[in-house]
Amino acid sequence: RLKTVNRLQVILQHLKMSNQTDSTAEVLLEKRGGAGIITLNRPKALNALNLPMIQQIYPQLKTWEQDPETFLIIIKGTGGKAFCAGGDVRAITEAGKVGGKLVQEFFQREYRLNNAIGTCKKPYVALIDGITMGGGVGLSIHGHFRVATEKTLFAMPETAIGLFPDVGGGYFLPRLSGRVGYYLGLTGYRLKGRDVLRAGIATHFVESEKLPALEKDLIALKSPSKENIADLLNSYHKKCTVDQEKKFVLDEHMEKINSLFSANSMEEIVKKLKQDGSPFAMKQLETINKMSPTSLKLTLRQLREGASMSLQEVLRMEYRLSQACMKGQDFYEGVRAVLIDKDHSPKWKPSALEEVSDEFVDNCFKPLGNDDLKL
């Protein structure tokens, strides 16, 4: 009997190993039916996007785009907690400190992937279940369809780490209704569940537990058009009643957001918040005071300029900004305070908005000549 138990254990061990070899890849790329499926598979790191993942996704996306047998592309995350919680900023920080190539290569390749998603000729469906921030937003927002669930948590929290809402934030944020995008980009405010749809980030809202069925139905579609896919997503969306009665979380503040965040400079936004004096305005002031003053100024200009640019122009501008941030000190200090030491008390330099000169900001936006991003 003991032998049988041992044999069973050995067999189970083998099975486990054969599964692991397949499932340890950081990104899984497979073709099922007419669908190309991208699965982000770093659950322990909340599926944060690193360079090897980008390098695998990009060529596969391009191949599927050209393939007459592929009719749609689905992207999702594993682990149940996150779609993708951002980019691998720790690795970039390490490289930046020693002047490593990664500080150019990561942003170049990430933004090229964002552009490939934004220009993809095949319908692209992102299942943004769980945490979706920074780099994860870049993998979803530029595609045709973004399906949020009650577990979705969206944010662009970059100003808190001395960066700016990149991955095309300069394109999609100013295009949201009113000044919501400016508000989200400057304060890093977190939207949850159906509010992600109401803000215009998601296109559809479906219960998390219905996603496997939705995916199965998407895969089963026979040579579908974009309209067929939209119809299927709409049918799931209409059946979902979760939080249907709830009002948009920012509804009562929209008037204030639109007036307070329409100022032409960060100093003016701060002044307006102080003059307003309402609990909401004071809360925003408190948040803004914690952010990198340099990041705030870069972000406001990025969004204002991005509002009238194409996605390609925005990504080129953002690449210039990324390289300026890599040369500064706030990014490294922000990552230290928020992600490494977690003391949440960064020492920004300069420490006040007034000390960030227009000349400095202008320099960050200057073309990089031969080093500019090629798309």
KOLRO-860407 format. One record per residue (C-alpha): x, y negated, z negated. Coordinates in Angstrom, 2 decimals. Last residue first. Example, Ala and Ser with C-alpha at 12.3 -4.5 7.8 and 13.67 -1.06 7.14 Angstrom:
<atoms>
@u: 13.67 | v: 1.06 | w: -7.14 .
@u: 12.30 | v: 4.50 | w: -7.80 .
</atoms>
This chain:
<atoms>
@u: 7.41 | v: -54.40 | w: 34.12 .
@u: 10.85 | v: -55.88 | w: 33.62 .
@u: 11.29 | v: -57.61 | w: 30.26 .
@u: 13.76 | v: -60.50 | w: 30.39 .
@u: 17.45 | v: -59.67 | w: 29.93 .
@u: 18.45 | v: -61.01 | w: 33.32 .
@u: 17.23 | v: -64.48 | w: 32.32 .
@u: 16.01 | v: -64.43 | w: 28.71 .
@u: 13.17 | v: -66.90 | w: 29.21 .
@u: 12.62 | v: -69.36 | w: 26.33 .
@u: 9.79 | v: -68.64 | w: 23.87 .
@u: 12.01 | v: -68.34 | w: 20.78 .
@u: 13.74 | v: -71.59 | w: 21.70 .
@u: 10.47 | v: -73.51 | w: 21.61 .
@u: 9.84 | v: -72.28 | w: 18.03 .
@u: 13.27 | v: -73.54 | w: 16.91 .
@u: 12.66 | v: -76.90 | w: 18.59 .
@u: 9.26 | v: -77.18 | w: 16.97 .
@u: 11.03 | v: -76.90 | w: 13.62 .
@u: 10.19 | v: -74.37 | w: 10.91 .
@u: 10.86 | v: -76.43 | w: 7.77 .
@u: 7.32 | v: -77.83 | w: 7.61 .
@u: 5.93 | v: -74.28 | w: 7.46 .
@u: 7.82 | v: -73.61 | w: 4.22 .
@u: 10.20 | v: -70.84 | w: 3.11 .
@u: 12.70 | v: -71.13 | w: 5.95 .
@u: 13.82 | v: -68.44 | w: 5.32 .
@u: 11.28 | v: -66.14 | w: 3.65 .
@u: 12.06 | v: -64.47 | w: 0.34 .
@u: 9.71 | v: -61.48 | w: 0.37 .
@u: 7.77 | v: -60.58 | w: -2.77 .
@u: 5.83 | v: -57.43 | w: -1.98 .
@u: 8.00 | v: -55.31 | w: -4.30 .
@u: 7.61 | v: -52.38 | w: -1.87 .
@u: 11.39 | v: -51.74 | w: -1.89 .
@u: 11.25 | v: -50.24 | w: 1.62 .
@u: 7.93 | v: -50.98 | w: 3.33 .
@u: 6.63 | v: -54.38 | w: 2.21 .
@u: 9.60 | v: -56.23 | w: 0.74 .
@u: 12.33 | v: -54.62 | w: 2.89 .
@u: 10.26 | v: -54.80 | w: 6.06 .
@u: 9.61 | v: -58.48 | w: 5.37 .
@u: 13.29 | v: -59.23 | w: 4.67 .
@u: 14.39 | v: -57.53 | w: 7.88 .
@u: 11.74 | v: -59.39 | w: 9.89 .
@u: 12.47 | v: -62.70 | w: 8.14 .
@u: 16.19 | v: -62.76 | w: 9.00 .
@u: 16.37 | v: -63.85 | w: 12.61 .
@u: 18.02 | v: -62.10 | w: 15.56 .
@u: 15.38 | v: -59.34 | w: 15.71 .
@u: 12.67 | v: -62.02 | w: 15.54 .
@u: 14.10 | v: -63.76 | w: 18.63 .
@u: 14.19 | v: -60.41 | w: 20.43 .
@u: 10.54 | v: -59.76 | w: 19.62 .
@u: 9.62 | v: -63.28 | w: 20.75 .
@u: 11.19 | v: -62.75 | w: 24.19 .
@u: 9.38 | v: -59.39 | w: 24.45 .
@u: 6.16 | v: -61.12 | w: 23.49 .
@u: 6.47 | v: -63.58 | w: 26.38 .
@u: 7.05 | v: -60.74 | w: 28.84 .
@u: 4.10 | v: -58.84 | w: 27.35 .
@u: 1.88 | v: -61.91 | w: 27.69 .
@u: 2.86 | v: -62.47 | w: 31.32 .
@u: 2.01 | v: -58.83 | w: 32.11 .
@u: -1.35 | v: -59.05 | w: 30.30 .
@u: -2.23 | v: -62.13 | w: 32.37 .
@u: -2.03 | v: -65.52 | w: 30.69 .
@u: -4.70 | v: -68.06 | w: 29.69 .
@u: -5.29 | v: -67.04 | w: 26.07 .
@u: -1.67 | v: -65.94 | w: 25.74 .
@u: -0.55 | v: -69.52 | w: 25.28 .
@u: -2.77 | v: -70.18 | w: 22.26 .
@u: -2.18 | v: -66.71 | w: 20.88 .
@u: 1.63 | v: -66.89 | w: 21.12 .
@u: 1.59 | v: -70.45 | w: 19.75 .
@u: -0.31 | v: -69.38 | w: 16.64 .
@u: 1.86 | v: -66.29 | w: 16.29 .
@u: 5.21 | v: -68.09 | w: 16.52 .
@u: 4.11 | v: -70.59 | w: 13.87 .
@u: 2.80 | v: -67.90 | w: 11.54 .
@u: 5.88 | v: -65.73 | w: 12.03 .
@u: 8.20 | v: -68.60 | w: 11.08 .
@u: 6.14 | v: -69.35 | w: 7.96 .
@u: 6.41 | v: -65.66 | w: 6.97 .
@u: 3.15 | v: -64.78 | w: 5.25 .
@u: 2.32 | v: -65.09 | w: 1.54 .
@u: 0.97 | v: -68.65 | w: 1.87 .
@u: -1.37 | v: -67.45 | w: 4.62 .
@u: -3.08 | v: -65.05 | w: 2.21 .
@u: -3.62 | v: -67.69 | w: -0.49 .
@u: -4.92 | v: -70.13 | w: 2.10 .
@u: -7.32 | v: -67.51 | w: 3.40 .
@u: -8.68 | v: -66.96 | w: -0.13 .
@u: -9.02 | v: -70.70 | w: -0.63 .
@u: -11.03 | v: -71.01 | w: 2.59 .
@u: -13.43 | v: -68.23 | w: 1.52 .
@u: -13.85 | v: -69.69 | w: -1.98 .
@u: -14.67 | v: -73.06 | w: -0.37 .
@u: -12.07 | v: -75.87 | w: -0.54 .
@u: -12.70 | v: -77.14 | w: 3.00 .
@u: -9.99 | v: -79.78 | w: 2.59 .
@u: -7.43 | v: -77.15 | w: 1.62 .
@u: -8.38 | v: -74.91 | w: 4.55 .
@u: -8.26 | v: -77.88 | w: 6.94 .
@u: -4.78 | v: -78.84 | w: 5.73 .
@u: -3.55 | v: -75.26 | w: 6.14 .
@u: -4.95 | v: -75.12 | w: 9.69 .
@u: -3.32 | v: -78.50 | w: 10.42 .
@u: 0.07 | v: -77.31 | w: 9.19 .
@u: -0.33 | v: -74.20 | w: 11.36 .
@u: -0.86 | v: -76.35 | w: 14.43 .
@u: -3.54 | v: -76.99 | w: 17.03 .
@u: -6.56 | v: -76.41 | w: 14.77 .
@u: -9.20 | v: -73.91 | w: 15.93 .
@u: -8.75 | v: -71.67 | w: 12.90 .
@u: -10.76 | v: -73.83 | w: 10.49 .
@u: -13.68 | v: -74.47 | w: 12.88 .
@u: -14.26 | v: -70.99 | w: 14.25 .
@u: -13.41 | v: -69.25 | w: 10.99 .
@u: -15.79 | v: -71.56 | w: 9.10 .
@u: -18.70 | v: -70.86 | w: 11.44 .
@u: -17.88 | v: -67.17 | w: 11.44 .
@u: -17.84 | v: -66.83 | w: 7.65 .
@u: -21.35 | v: -65.39 | w: 7.14 .
@u: -20.85 | v: -62.96 | w: 10.03 .
@u: -17.39 | v: -61.78 | w: 8.97 .
@u: -18.54 | v: -58.42 | w: 7.57 .
@u: -20.85 | v: -57.79 | w: 10.53 .
@u: -24.26 | v: -57.02 | w: 9.07 .
@u: -25.12 | v: -53.55 | w: 7.80 .
@u: -28.21 | v: -51.85 | w: 9.19 .
@u: -26.31 | v: -49.59 | w: 11.59 .
@u: -23.92 | v: -48.49 | w: 8.87 .
@u: -23.96 | v: -44.91 | w: 10.26 .
@u: -26.79 | v: -44.53 | w: 12.82 .
@u: -24.92 | v: -42.76 | w: 15.60 .
@u: -27.23 | v: -41.44 | w: 18.31 .
@u: -26.72 | v: -44.51 | w: 20.51 .
@u: -22.93 | v: -44.13 | w: 20.43 .
@u: -23.08 | v: -40.47 | w: 21.47 .
@u: -25.24 | v: -41.35 | w: 24.49 .
@u: -23.07 | v: -44.39 | w: 25.27 .
@u: -19.92 | v: -42.26 | w: 25.33 .
@u: -21.54 | v: -39.88 | w: 27.84 .
@u: -22.79 | v: -42.74 | w: 30.00 .
@u: -19.37 | v: -44.48 | w: 29.91 .
@u: -17.72 | v: -41.25 | w: 31.09 .
@u: -20.18 | v: -40.92 | w: 33.96 .
@u: -19.61 | v: -44.60 | w: 34.85 .
@u: -15.82 | v: -44.18 | w: 34.94 .
@u: -16.39 | v: -41.39 | w: 37.44 .
@u: -16.40 | v: -37.73 | w: 36.45 .
@u: -14.80 | v: -34.86 | w: 38.36 .
@u: -16.86 | v: -32.28 | w: 36.41 .
@u: -17.33 | v: -33.34 | w: 32.78 .
@u: -16.41 | v: -30.48 | w: 30.41 .
@u: -13.39 | v: -32.33 | w: 28.98 .
@u: -15.59 | v: -35.26 | w: 27.95 .
@u: -18.11 | v: -32.87 | w: 26.37 .
@u: -15.37 | v: -31.14 | w: 24.36 .
@u: -14.01 | v: -34.51 | w: 23.23 .
@u: -17.46 | v: -35.59 | w: 22.11 .
@u: -17.93 | v: -32.34 | w: 20.21 .
@u: -14.55 | v: -32.77 | w: 18.49 .
@u: -15.42 | v: -36.44 | w: 17.75 .
@u: -18.77 | v: -35.73 | w: 16.05 .
@u: -17.21 | v: -35.44 | w: 12.57 .
@u: -15.87 | v: -38.99 | w: 12.81 .
@u: -19.30 | v: -40.41 | w: 13.54 .
@u: -19.33 | v: -42.45 | w: 16.78 .
@u: -18.92 | v: -46.15 | w: 17.55 .
@u: -18.17 | v: -47.42 | w: 21.05 .
@u: -16.26 | v: -50.25 | w: 22.77 .
@u: -13.86 | v: -50.92 | w: 19.91 .
@u: -12.00 | v: -54.20 | w: 19.32 .
@u: -15.02 | v: -56.44 | w: 19.99 .
@u: -15.46 | v: -57.67 | w: 16.42 .
@u: -18.68 | v: -55.68 | w: 16.13 .
@u: -16.90 | v: -52.46 | w: 17.13 .
@u: -14.20 | v: -52.79 | w: 14.47 .
@u: -16.99 | v: -53.87 | w: 12.10 .
@u: -18.52 | v: -50.41 | w: 12.58 .
@u: -15.74 | v: -48.85 | w: 10.54 .
@u: -13.33 | v: -51.22 | w: 8.83 .
@u: -11.65 | v: -54.50 | w: 9.72 .
@u: -8.48 | v: -55.52 | w: 7.90 .
@u: -7.33 | v: -59.15 | w: 7.86 .
@u: -3.72 | v: -59.59 | w: 9.02 .
@u: -4.01 | v: -63.32 | w: 8.21 .
@u: -2.60 | v: -64.88 | w: 11.39 .
@u: -3.63 | v: -62.27 | w: 13.94 .
@u: -7.06 | v: -61.52 | w: 12.49 .
@u: -8.00 | v: -65.22 | w: 12.19 .
@u: -6.66 | v: -66.04 | w: 15.64 .
@u: -8.64 | v: -63.12 | w: 17.05 .
@u: -11.82 | v: -64.22 | w: 15.27 .
@u: -11.57 | v: -67.71 | w: 16.75 .
@u: -14.77 | v: -67.52 | w: 18.79 .
@u: -15.35 | v: -64.10 | w: 20.33 .
@u: -12.28 | v: -61.98 | w: 21.09 .
@u: -10.16 | v: -63.16 | w: 24.04 .
@u: -7.56 | v: -64.87 | w: 21.83 .
@u: -6.79 | v: -61.45 | w: 20.27 .
@u: -6.56 | v: -59.40 | w: 23.51 .
@u: -3.69 | v: -61.08 | w: 25.36 .
@u: -1.36 | v: -62.41 | w: 22.67 .
@u: -1.90 | v: -59.14 | w: 20.84 .
@u: -0.31 | v: -57.41 | w: 23.84 .
@u: 1.81 | v: -54.98 | w: 21.81 .
@u: 2.67 | v: -57.94 | w: 19.49 .
@u: 0.90 | v: -59.42 | w: 16.48 .
@u: 3.94 | v: -61.38 | w: 15.16 .
@u: 6.96 | v: -60.32 | w: 13.05 .
@u: 8.21 | v: -61.42 | w: 9.64 .
@u: 6.68 | v: -58.48 | w: 7.80 .
@u: 3.47 | v: -60.13 | w: 6.56 .
@u: 2.94 | v: -61.81 | w: 9.96 .
@u: 2.70 | v: -58.30 | w: 11.43 .
@u: -0.52 | v: -57.11 | w: 9.77 .
@u: -2.54 | v: -56.50 | w: 12.97 .
@u: -5.40 | v: -54.55 | w: 11.43 .
@u: -7.99 | v: -51.88 | w: 12.17 .
@u: -9.27 | v: -49.23 | w: 9.74 .
@u: -11.39 | v: -46.56 | w: 11.42 .
@u: -12.99 | v: -44.02 | w: 9.09 .
@u: -16.62 | v: -44.88 | w: 9.98 .
@u: -15.61 | v: -44.16 | w: 13.58 .
@u: -14.18 | v: -46.16 | w: 16.50 .
@u: -14.16 | v: -45.11 | w: 20.17 .
@u: -12.03 | v: -47.32 | w: 22.37 .
@u: -12.76 | v: -47.13 | w: 26.11 .
@u: -11.10 | v: -48.72 | w: 29.16 .
@u: -7.53 | v: -48.84 | w: 27.83 .
@u: -5.70 | v: -51.99 | w: 26.68 .
@u: -6.84 | v: -51.64 | w: 23.05 .
@u: -5.69 | v: -48.07 | w: 22.51 .
@u: -1.93 | v: -47.52 | w: 22.51 .
@u: -1.21 | v: -51.17 | w: 21.62 .
@u: -3.57 | v: -50.90 | w: 18.64 .
@u: -1.56 | v: -47.93 | w: 17.44 .
@u: 1.63 | v: -50.01 | w: 17.73 .
@u: 0.16 | v: -52.57 | w: 15.34 .
@u: -2.58 | v: -50.87 | w: 13.34 .
@u: -5.15 | v: -48.11 | w: 13.71 .
@u: -5.83 | v: -46.23 | w: 10.47 .
@u: -8.57 | v: -43.60 | w: 10.84 .
@u: -10.30 | v: -42.44 | w: 14.04 .
@u: -9.31 | v: -44.49 | w: 17.07 .
@u: -10.34 | v: -42.01 | w: 19.76 .
@u: -8.80 | v: -43.74 | w: 22.78 .
@u: -10.40 | v: -43.01 | w: 26.17 .
@u: -8.56 | v: -43.96 | w: 29.37 .
@u: -10.42 | v: -43.90 | w: 32.69 .
@u: -7.83 | v: -43.38 | w: 35.43 .
@u: -6.37 | v: -46.37 | w: 37.26 .
@u: -4.07 | v: -47.28 | w: 34.37 .
@u: -3.20 | v: -51.00 | w: 34.41 .
@u: -3.65 | v: -51.68 | w: 30.69 .
@u: -2.28 | v: -48.25 | w: 29.73 .
@u: 0.81 | v: -48.79 | w: 31.89 .
@u: 1.18 | v: -52.28 | w: 30.39 .
@u: 1.14 | v: -50.92 | w: 26.83 .
@u: 3.69 | v: -48.28 | w: 27.95 .
@u: 5.92 | v: -51.00 | w: 29.38 .
@u: 5.50 | v: -52.87 | w: 26.08 .
@u: 6.68 | v: -49.84 | w: 24.10 .
@u: 9.60 | v: -49.22 | w: 26.45 .
@u: 10.96 | v: -52.74 | w: 26.25 .
@u: 10.21 | v: -53.05 | w: 22.53 .
@u: 12.06 | v: -49.85 | w: 21.64 .
@u: 14.94 | v: -50.47 | w: 24.05 .
@u: 15.88 | v: -53.92 | w: 22.87 .
@u: 16.05 | v: -53.34 | w: 19.12 .
@u: 17.13 | v: -49.75 | w: 19.81 .
@u: 20.45 | v: -50.91 | w: 21.25 .
@u: 21.99 | v: -51.17 | w: 17.77 .
@u: 23.32 | v: -54.44 | w: 16.31 .
@u: 24.02 | v: -52.82 | w: 12.92 .
@u: 21.17 | v: -54.48 | w: 11.02 .
@u: 18.88 | v: -54.29 | w: 14.04 .
@u: 19.26 | v: -50.52 | w: 14.31 .
@u: 18.19 | v: -49.97 | w: 10.70 .
@u: 15.28 | v: -52.38 | w: 11.12 .
@u: 14.17 | v: -50.70 | w: 14.36 .
@u: 14.17 | v: -47.31 | w: 12.62 .
@u: 12.12 | v: -48.74 | w: 9.74 .
@u: 9.72 | v: -50.43 | w: 12.16 .
@u: 8.49 | v: -47.13 | w: 13.64 .
@u: 5.44 | v: -48.64 | w: 15.28 .
@u: 1.98 | v: -48.76 | w: 13.78 .
@u: -0.56 | v: -46.76 | w: 11.79 .
@u: -1.58 | v: -44.47 | w: 14.64 .
@u: -4.92 | v: -42.63 | w: 14.77 .
@u: -4.70 | v: -42.23 | w: 11.03 .
@u: -5.99 | v: -40.19 | w: 8.12 .
@u: -7.42 | v: -37.04 | w: 9.70 .
@u: -4.07 | v: -35.33 | w: 10.28 .
@u: -3.75 | v: -35.63 | w: 14.04 .
@u: -4.10 | v: -38.63 | w: 16.38 .
@u: -6.02 | v: -39.19 | w: 19.62 .
@u: -5.55 | v: -40.14 | w: 23.28 .
@u: -7.83 | v: -39.00 | w: 26.09 .
@u: -7.04 | v: -39.45 | w: 29.79 .
@u: -9.58 | v: -39.06 | w: 32.57 .
@u: -10.07 | v: -37.54 | w: 35.98 .
@u: -6.92 | v: -35.44 | w: 36.41 .
@u: -7.05 | v: -33.17 | w: 39.48 .
@u: -6.02 | v: -35.94 | w: 41.91 .
@u: -2.80 | v: -36.47 | w: 39.89 .
@u: -1.36 | v: -39.97 | w: 40.30 .
@u: -2.58 | v: -41.31 | w: 36.94 .
@u: -1.71 | v: -37.98 | w: 35.35 .
@u: 1.93 | v: -38.39 | w: 36.38 .
@u: 2.08 | v: -42.00 | w: 35.14 .
@u: 0.61 | v: -41.00 | w: 31.77 .
@u: 3.11 | v: -38.14 | w: 31.53 .
@u: 6.00 | v: -40.50 | w: 32.31 .
@u: 4.92 | v: -42.92 | w: 29.52 .
@u: 3.92 | v: -40.42 | w: 26.81 .
@u: 7.27 | v: -38.67 | w: 26.44 .
@u: 9.49 | v: -41.75 | w: 26.16 .
@u: 6.97 | v: -43.42 | w: 23.85 .
@u: 7.09 | v: -40.42 | w: 21.52 .
@u: 10.91 | v: -40.41 | w: 21.54 .
@u: 10.89 | v: -44.16 | w: 20.70 .
@u: 8.70 | v: -43.94 | w: 17.62 .
@u: 4.96 | v: -44.50 | w: 17.12 .
@u: 3.59 | v: -44.05 | w: 13.63 .
@u: 1.35 | v: -40.98 | w: 13.48 .
@u: 0.48 | v: -41.62 | w: 9.81 .
@u: 4.13 | v: -40.74 | w: 8.99 .
@u: 3.04 | v: -37.42 | w: 7.48 .
@u: 0.60 | v: -36.94 | w: 10.38 .
@u: 3.32 | v: -37.21 | w: 13.05 .
@u: 1.39 | v: -35.60 | w: 15.92 .
@u: 0.00 | v: -38.17 | w: 18.32 .
@u: -2.16 | v: -36.12 | w: 20.68 .
@u: -2.28 | v: -37.08 | w: 24.36 .
@u: -4.88 | v: -35.20 | w: 26.40 .
@u: -5.08 | v: -35.19 | w: 30.20 .
@u: -8.64 | v: -34.34 | w: 31.15 .
@u: -10.04 | v: -32.54 | w: 34.19 .
@u: -10.25 | v: -29.24 | w: 32.34 .
@u: -7.68 | v: -29.34 | w: 29.60 .
@u: -4.22 | v: -30.71 | w: 30.35 .
@u: -1.82 | v: -31.04 | w: 27.46 .
@u: 0.62 | v: -33.47 | w: 25.91 .
@u: 1.41 | v: -33.07 | w: 22.22 .
@u: 3.42 | v: -35.83 | w: 20.52 .
@u: 5.74 | v: -35.42 | w: 17.58 .
@u: 6.37 | v: -31.77 | w: 18.51 .
@u: 6.01 | v: -29.55 | w: 15.45 .
@u: 2.82 | v: -27.95 | w: 16.76 .
@u: 4.13 | v: -25.54 | w: 19.33 .
@u: 7.05 | v: -24.22 | w: 17.30 .
@u: 4.76 | v: -24.26 | w: 14.29 .
@u: 2.22 | v: -21.91 | w: 15.74 .
@u: 4.86 | v: -19.29 | w: 16.56 .
@u: 6.21 | v: -19.71 | w: 13.05 .
@u: 2.86 | v: -19.21 | w: 11.37 .
@u: 2.19 | v: -16.14 | w: 13.46 .
@u: 5.55 | v: -14.72 | w: 12.51 .
@u: 4.94 | v: -15.40 | w: 8.81 .
@u: 1.51 | v: -13.78 | w: 9.08 .
@u: 3.08 | v: -10.68 | w: 10.62 .
@u: 5.72 | v: -10.53 | w: 7.90 .
@u: 3.09 | v: -11.01 | w: 5.20 .
@u: 0.95 | v: -8.28 | w: 6.72 .
@u: 3.91 | v: -5.93 | w: 6.79 .
@u: 4.61 | v: -6.70 | w: 3.16 .
@u: 1.00 | v: -5.97 | w: 2.23 .
@u: 1.06 | v: -2.74 | w: 4.24 .
@u: 4.31 | v: -1.69 | w: 2.58 .
@u: 2.86 | v: -2.32 | w: -0.86 .
@u: 0.00 | v: 0.00 | w: 0.00 .
</atoms>
